[in-house]
Amino acid sequence: MTSAPVFLVDPLPAGDHFVLDGPEGRHAATVRRLRPGEELLLSDGRGSVAECVVSSVAGRDALELELGRRWTEPVPSPRIVVVQALVKGDRGELAVELATEVGADAIVPWRAARCVVRWEDGPRGVKALERWRSTAREAAKQSRRAWVPEVSPPVTTEGLADLVRTAAGALLLESSTATRVTNVALPTKGNLLVLVGPEGGISTEEKALLEGAGARLVRLGPTVLRTSTAGAVAVGVLAVLTGRWR
C-alpha cells in the first residue's frame, strides 16, 4: 500500500464516484484538510482497497471522490494473533495500538489470574472492549493497513488453552526461560498465537495449563519488556522470522 491516508468504508463502493461523508468524511475534510487533486485510499478493513482522487469538497464533512485502481491485499501467512492480558489504565489501548501498527492480525483480551483489571460481564466490560476495537481501527488507518485486526471478546485462561490447542503454534512470553524465540520452529500458515501476560506475571498454574495445551515458553531478548510493549516487539520479531516482512 502507498503512503496515501486510509479511510474505512463498508462496503467498498462499486462505482467510479463516491461521496465520503459521516465521521470518515469529516476527518478527511476537516482534520486532514484534503483538497481537490489529492489522493486517498478507501478500504473495507478486510483487505479490499481502492485508490481515489478528491474531485471536490462538499462542505465541512464530505468529499466527492473519483475511484481508480482496486485490489485486494492477501491474508498474511501465518496470521499472528496477540493474546494480551488485561492492563490497568490506558496501557491496554497502548498495547493494542502498537501491536496493530506493527502488523498483528487479531487481538484476544486475556483475563489472566494476576490481572488487576477484570472486565467483568456487563456495560463496563462492553465499553472497555469497544475502546480496544476503536483503538485497533484507528491504528490500522494510521499505519495504512488494508486489514483491521479483529478484537475478540475476552477469554479466561481455560478458554485460552482451547485456542492454543487449535492453533498452528503458540508462544508464551516468559522472561525467565532460557529458550529464545529465534530457536523455536515456527508455522508457515494458520494462526500463530503470542501470549502476553500481565505486569504481575503468569501464575505457575497458568503456565502448566498453557504448556500442556501446546504453548512454548520463549523469551524475546536479554531485557524485560512491559506487557504494553512486549506484544508489539514480538509481532515485529515474528514478522521477520516467518518471512512476512520479506
Disulfide bonds with the S-S distance in Angstrom:
none
